[in-house]
Amino acid sequence: MVDAELLIRNWLVEILGSTPVHCDVFPDDPAFPAVKVQLIDDTDLTNPAPWLRRVWFQFDVLADDKAVAQALSATILDELPSLVGARTEGVVTQARGSRRSLPDVTYRPAKPRYVVSVHLSVHP
């Protein structure tokens, strides 16, 4: 079974370099810019290809400046094709994504945030 969360985290670290990548939650006092990764759905397919899994992630890309958040989210989407293929954690056969700007109002003042949705098809 493919550990899709490990796969996506390792890929983000690879393409974003020193930008912190957090799983599920930000620490109490995060440094920005930063990316939070959340697994939204992980489904085994039964037909037509029972070995495939469809995985959906949400990345929250936050920064102190909207242009920085926008640039990081653009990098993620631009690099998405590099995720397709054999990787140490498994094989990615399809990767697609989209994004939207949605400020994070849990911070005062609100932090610029881009929400990136990524859908993958993976198998061992």
N, C-alpha and C positions, 0 to 999 in steps of 0.2 A: 504494500500500500504506500502511496506517495504521501509524504508529509508536506502538504501544500503550503502550510504556514511557514515552515522552515525554508522551502523553496523560494517563496516570494520575499521573505525577509532577506535571505542571502542575496537575491537578485537586486533588491533595493539598495543594500549596502554597497554592492558592486557598482551600480550606476550612479549613486548619489555621493559616494565617498564619505566625507566627514560629517554630512548632515545626519543628525541622530534619527534612528528609526526605532519606534516603540511599538510593542504589541498590546492591543486592547485599550490601554490607558496611558495618558501622559503622567510622568512623575509629578509630585506636588509643585515643584518649581522648575519647569522645563526650560531649557535653552532653546531659543528660536533662531533660525528656522528649524522645523522638525516635522517628521511624518509619523502619524499613528496608523497602524494597520489593524483592520478588524476583518475576521472571517464572517461573512454574512450567510453563506449557504454552501454546503458541500454535499452533492448528490451523486450516488452511483447510478449510472445509466443501465437499464436492463434491456433496452432495445433501441437501436440495432447493434450496439457495441457494448456488451456488458463489462468489458475491461476498462471503459472510460469513466472518468468522474468529471462532473461539471462543478467548478468552484467559482464562487463570487466573493470578491474582496472589496472593501471600501478603504481608501486611504484619505485621511484628513491631513492636508498639507497646510501648515500654519507658519506664519512669519510675522515680523513686526511691520513689514512693508508689503503692500499688495503686489507690487511688481516682482518681488522675490518669491512669494507664494505662487504667483502665476508662472514664473520661469521654472520653478521646481516641478510643478504639475505638468508643464509642457515637456520637460525632460522625461518624466515618467512615460507619458504617452508616446513621445518620439522614440523612446528606447524599447517600447513594448514588443516590436518584432524580434528583438534580440533574445527575448525570453523563449521563443518557439524553438524546439529542438531538444536533443538529449542533454540533460543536466545531471549532476551527481545525485540529486534527490529524486529524479524521475524524468519523464518525457512530457513536454508541453506540445500539444498538437494544434492548439488554437489559442490566441490571446487577442482580446479586443477590449477597448476601454472608452470612457467618456469622462467629462468633467463639468463642473459648474462652480461658480463663485457663490459662497454662502458664508458670510462672516460668523465667527464663533462668539456668541454673546455671553458665554460663560466667563469670559475675561472682561475686565473693565479697564480701559475701553475695549470694545470688541476687537478681536484679532482678525486680520485678513486670513481667509481660509478658502482653499479650493478642495472640493470633495471629488475624488477620482474613483470611479467604479471600474473594476477590472474583472472580466470574465475569462476563465481559463478552462480548457479541456486538457486533462492530464491522465497519464497511465504509467505503470511501472516500467 
